[in-house]
Amino acid sequence: MRISGDGTAAGGPYPQHGSAADHTIRQPVQPAAADGVAAANDIGYRGPTACAAAGITYRQLDYWARTGLVEPSVRPAYGSGTQRLYSFRDVVLLKIVKRFLDTGVALQNIRTTVQHLRARGFQDLERMTLMSDGATVYECSSPAEVVALLQGGQGVFGIAVGVVWRDVDAALSQLHGERVDTGETLVGNNPTDELARRRNRAG
């Protein structure tokens, strides 16, 4: 899958040639409440926590939210006095954006990539590798696709989303979260733990 700055994507790890219809992103159909997604959105992380887990500054966080690059999906800021709340997936995206910017990927390509990743399911993200030559971002879903991309000369660096996912999970497990429904502060909590506890209670 090639993700380009013009908002299009093409199947496979290489740029595809053909009509515009060939470059439509075809997403898997996700259930309305996919297992794990609802539980993850029950917990929000305030700006300072999201910054610490993603390795970014608060100024970056604020700018990306105001420009729509990575907006908090749990609760946006509604003016003075309200706190943005970021989901676990949001923090993963923040860390991916930081890595792309550090390696010189064009902001427009990053923006398109973020939109593409937001539409993917949890399991899709965990096994995905993002490759880039600095101008184009490629999605690879298997080691064979990564190798093929490197052999073709397009890939210069890669981001294993699953590794970023685990890094963020480990960081957030040491930080404070907040229950969206009650506002309760959760120490050393993450969506995976919360989902496991709910399943245990249900059992």
Secondary structure, 3 states (H helix, E strand, C coil): CEECCCCCEECCCCCCCCCHHHHCCCCCCCCCCCCCHHHHHCEEECHHHHHHHHCCCHHHHHHHHHCCCCCCCCECCCCCCCCCEECHHHHHHHHHHHHHHHCCCCHHHHHHHHHHHHCCCHHHHHCCEEEECCCCEEEECCHHHHHHHHHCCCCCEEEEHHHHHHHHHHHHCCCEEEECCCCCEEECCCHHHHHHHHHHHHC
